[in-house]
Amino acid sequence: MERMNTTKKFDKSLFEPLAASEKNSEVLAPQAGYWKDAWRRFKANKGALIGLILITLLLLIAFIGPYFNDHNYWSQNPSMSNQEHFGDHFFGTDDKGRDLWQRVWYGAKVSLLIAFIAAFLDVVIGVVFGGISGYFGGRVDAVMQRILEIIYSIPNIVVIILLMMYLEPGILPIAVALSFTGWVPMARVVRAQILKLKTQEYVLAARTMGASHFRILFKHLIPNVMGPIIIAVTFSIPSAIFFEAFLSFIGLGLRPPSASLGILVNDGYRVLQLFPFELFWPALVLSIIMLSFNLIGDGLRDALDPKMKK
């Protein structure tokens, strides 16, 4: 029996290679870098974008706002005490006749400055401590982790209050007191990331080529942990602002005539029933600052986490 030929015949012209041209060639989309891609995803987060806009506006007003009138934050005028908005006293005056507009924005700058200094110290101490602990491991890691556990077991507010009872009130002493225990979460984050990264091939290659421990840690490992570090910083700033406000509220922060948001909240609280506007304005600015940084932190966490990539 003759075997049937079931092979289907195709037109050979369909398999002819096309002439090379820009129209026929495959055009690959340019690859976005890590930070560019993170910025794109950050902008897509409406809450984070709102937080960034709010904190930018607040910083702008804090620096240029005091030039909107001719008063200053320390001058007293008892004859005009506890006055609501009038003339160029946009927020009114406090119980000593001082302009609240000037004091609120000066206090916002002081509170932010303390928070930024404390966050900087947290980064320096936490990155170095956590990086060394995670990189060397073994007994070094065991000893350093016991130190962390001892510090972490003591409530940070107790440590801060005890330190402020012996330190001279000022911007730098308050920032140092806040960072005394504030670096511990940063160290734990950095250590966890270093433990995951130190077994990567590029670390082995650097070690094979004779790179020192210092170079491997700070040239190859720490730069790859910048995402979690930035996220931790954005969450540590509002925490530092809160603790500074708390210290000033209980009388362990800055001393008059200096102003911070905590001092202004404390002053407004004492006359809340009679003059609520004296509490409203500093509390509003404090709330917006903390909310903005938390929104930015949430957005950065989603943008810099590789698991969030689609």
N, C-alpha and C positions, 0 to 999 in steps of 0.2 A: 504494500500500500504506500502510495506516495505521500511523503510527509508534507503537511500543509505549511506554507510559509506565512507565519502570523506577525512577522516583524513589520512594524509600521514605518513607512518611508517618510523622512522629514526633509524639508527644503534646506540644503546646505548653506544657503545664503543667510539663514537665520543665525548661523554660528560664525559668521565672518567678524573679525575684530573691527571695532569702529576706529575711525581715524582719531588720533589724539587731538583734542581741542579743549578749550576751557569749558565749553558747553557740555561735552561728553564726559569730562574727567570728574572724578568724585571729589567734591569739595568738603573738606572736614571743617567743622566749626572750631574756632579758636578755643583752646582750653583755658578756663578761668583758674586763676591761682587760688590757694586756700583762703587768703584773707579777702580777696575780691569776691569769692563765692560766699564767704561768711557775711560780708557787707550786704550782698544782694539779699540773703535770707533775713538779715537783720532789718532791712528796709521793708520787707514784706510783713514784718510783725508790727501791726498798728499800735499795740500797746507800748512796745519798746520805742517806736518812733515818737509817740506822744510824750513819753518820759524824757527822751533826748531833747525835744523841742522845749519842754517845760524847764528843764534844768539849764538849758542854754539861755532862755529868757531871764530866768532868775539870776544867773551869774551876770548877765548883761546889765540888768537893773541894779544889782548889788554894787556894781562898779560905777555906773553913770548916774544912778538915781540920786545919790547925795548932792549932785550938782544942780538938781532941779529947784532947790531953795537955798537960802543964805544962812540956814541954821547949822548947828553941829550937834553931836550926840551927847556932849557933856555939859553944855551951858544950861544953868538952872534959872528959871523965872517963876518963883512961887506965885506971883499974881496971876499967872495963866495956867495954873495946874489943873489937871483932869478935864481938859477941854476937848470936846469932839472936833471933828474936821472943821476947820475954819481958815480962811486965807490960804497961806502956803504951808500950813500944818496939815498935810494930806491925811495923816493917820491920827491927828490930834496930839495931845501932850500927856505926859504921865503925871504922877503925884508931885513931882518937883518942877513941873513946867518945862521939861525937856522934850524936844521934838521927837515924836515916835517914828516918823518917817526915817529920820537919820539913824535912830537907834536900831530899828528893825534891820535895815540893810547893813549897817556896821556889824550888828550881831550875827547876821547871816554869813558875812565874810569871815568873822572870827570862828564861828562854828565849823564852816567848811574848811578853813585852814587847819584847825585842830584835827578834823577828820582825815584830811589828806596827809598830814604829817604822820598820824597814827597808822594809816594804811600803808604808807611808804615803809615805816619801820616794820610793820607786819610782813611785808613782802621780803625785805632784806633778811630779817631774822628767820622767817619761816622757810624761805627758799633755800638758804644755806643749811639750816638744820635738817630740814626734810630731805634735801638733796644728798647730803652726806650720809644720813641714816639709810636711805633707800639704796644708794649706790654701793656702799661697802657691805651692808648686810651683816649677817653673822652676829658676833658678840657686840660689835659697834652698834648695830641696829637694835639689839636687845637692850643695851644700857640706855641708849638715847630714847627708846620708846618707854622705858620705865620712868625716865625724867618727864616725858610728856604726860604720862598717866598721872603722875603726882601733881603736876601743875593743873591738869585738866580736872582733877578731882576736887579742887578748891573752887568754890563759886567765884567767878571773875569779879562780880560786883563787890564782894567782900575784900578782895585783894586791892581793887581800885580805891575803895573808900579808905582802907588802911594806909595806902601809899599817899593819898592826898592829905591825910592828917599830918604827915611828916614833911611833905614837899611844899615849897613855896608856891602859892597859886600863880599860874601863868600859862601861856599857850603851850610852851614846850613841856613843862612838867605834866600838864594834863595829858598831852599826846603820849608822853613816855608811860604814864600810868595806864592809859588805855591799851597801849601796845604790850604791856608787861605780860598779859595773858592772851592778847588778841592774835598773836602770831601762831598760836597752837593749831587752830583749824587749817591755816595755810600750810604749816609743816606737814600735817597729815595728808593733805591733798597732794602736795609735791612728792612725798615719799611713795604714796600709792602709784602715782604715774611713773616715777623713776623705776620702781620694781617691775613694771610692765615693759618699760622701754629698754632697760639695760641688757636684755638678752637678744636684742635685734641685731641683724647682720652688720649694720653700719657701725655699731659699737664694737663688735668683734673685729671688724676691719681696722678701725682706728687703733684698737689695742694691739693688733698684730703689727701695725706700722710704727709702733713705739710711742704713741701719744700718751702723755702723762694723765694721771687721774684727774687733775684739775682741768685739763683741756677737754677730756671726754665729758666730764660732768657739766662744765659751764659753756662749752662750745657746741656740743652735740646733743646732750640730753635736756638741759634747761630750756633752750629755745623751742624744743618740741613739746614743752609743757606750758607754753605761754597762754594757750587757750584757757585751761583750768585756772591758771593764776589770775588772768584778767577777770574771769567770772567771780572768783573768790574776792577780789578787790572791790568789785562793784557791790557786793553784798556786805563787805566789812565797813564801807564808808557810812551807810545809813546807821549801822550798829554803833559806830563811833560817835556819830552825831547824837544819837539817842542817849548814850552814856554821858556825853558832855552836857547835854541838856539836863539830865538827871542830877549830875554832880552840882551844876549851878543852881538847880531847883532846891536842893537840900543845903546849899550854902557852902559847898566844898570846892566850887569852881572858881571862876574869875571874881575879882572884887570890884565894886563900883569905884570910879565912874565908868570902868570898862563895861562893855555890853556883849552878851551872847544871847542866842535865842532862849537858852535855859533861864538866864537871869530875867529876861523880859517876860517869859511865861510865869516865873515866880512872882514878879512885881504885879502882873496883871491878875494873878490868882488871888492876891490879897485884897484886891478891890473889885472882885468879880461881880458882886451883887450891885454895886453902885455904878461902876464904869466898865461894863463887859467889853467894850471896844479895845481896852488896853490889853486884854488877853487874846482877843480874836485875831488881831493882825500877826503877832509873832507866832501864835499857834498855827495859823493858816500857812505861813511861810515854812515853818518847820515840817508840817504835814506834807506839803507839796514837795519839798526837798527829799524827804524819806520815800514818798511814793514814787517819785521820778527815778531815783536810784534803784529801787526794787523792780520797777518796770524795765529799766535798762538791763539790770542783772538777769531777769527772766529772758529777755530778748537775746542777750549774749550767750546765755546757756544753750538756748535752742539753736543759735546760729553757729556756735563754735563746736558743738557736739557732732562728731561725724555720723553718729547713729541717726541724726535727724535729717540726713541727706535723703532726697527722694530719688 
